[in-house]
Amino acid sequence: MPPLEPMTLYDISWSHFCEKARWCLDFKKVPFTIVRVNPRTRGEVRALGKRGDVPVLEDGDQVIDGSAAIAAYLEMRFPEPPLLPGDAGGRADALALQSRCDDELGPDTRRVGYQVALENPAMMTGTLLYTRAPRRWLNPLLRRLIEPHIRRKFAVFPAEVDRSRARLHAFLPELQSRAASGGFMVGGRFTLADIAAAALFDPLEIVPEFVRDRRYAPLFEWKRRLMREHRRRQRTPWLTGAPPVGYPRL
Ligand SMILES: N[C@@H](CCC(=O)N[C@@H](CS)C(=O)NCC(=O)O)C(=O)O
């Protein structure tokens, strides 16, 4: 049964966890409206009685917190088209892969991505920093306020960044070999596992150590093709055109 009122997604446009939730909603062809959350205060989400993390989905009097819970809710409410494989083994595999992507891949790509963005602040114009004058004049001040907050919130510190890099180098070959066997993460068709892997991998587009490593070219190719086919917006890899000031050239 279609919802009476469109659902509402509380969202930060550049958040890869939000992209995972948006992709699930679009895949189910569920109409929804977006509330853009102020990333500095997250007041819109706190007003719902939540901690402030996004994505959060509101459906009538139901408030669903986190991308995995949102995917499970949508699967229950709108079984067709299915996000999960039909067989129990495939379902367990897809859900287990989603958990690893949520718990490790997502936080790790965000950490190494923010490390690059904080070193190349031009990458944050249009997201955390302002694009146009006169607000743009506030950017140097804003940067000084935002940087310690981001570093603390997402543990963007040298030892943690190194651990994330090592975990990624251990995990990406597995994702790549899954993609190579049949074009999907689990079984022979598109599932939630593909949405989780592709959406949460996307921040590596801006990380030279990964996006410029030839070993991972097939995995980037897989992700870009899938996102193109599903008309998803992807991050710019800065492999062509003018890179932001200070960003290392090829
Ligand atoms: N496991 C959660 C993770 C959500 C999460 O970490 N969200 C981040 C954005 S990527 C957030 O809300 N950050 C709040 C902020 O940046 O202030 C999920 O799957 O939704």
The ligand as an ORCA input file, in Angstrom:
! r2SCAN-3c Opt
* xyz 0 1
  N      25.888      3.522     10.927
  C      25.221      4.773     10.604
  C      26.289      5.817     10.411
  C      25.763      7.195     10.167
  C      26.824      8.275     10.216
  O      27.962      8.051     10.610
  N      26.446      9.462      9.783
  C      27.318     10.591      9.761
  C      27.426     11.144      8.367
  S      28.331     10.158      7.268
  C      26.734     11.725     10.583
  O      25.563     11.775     10.812
  N      27.500     12.666     10.989
  C      26.977     13.775     11.680
  C      27.870     14.919     11.486
  O      28.655     14.912     10.533
  O      27.773     15.810     12.260
  C      24.364      4.550      9.370
  O      24.486      3.516      8.732
  O      23.518      5.374      9.079
*
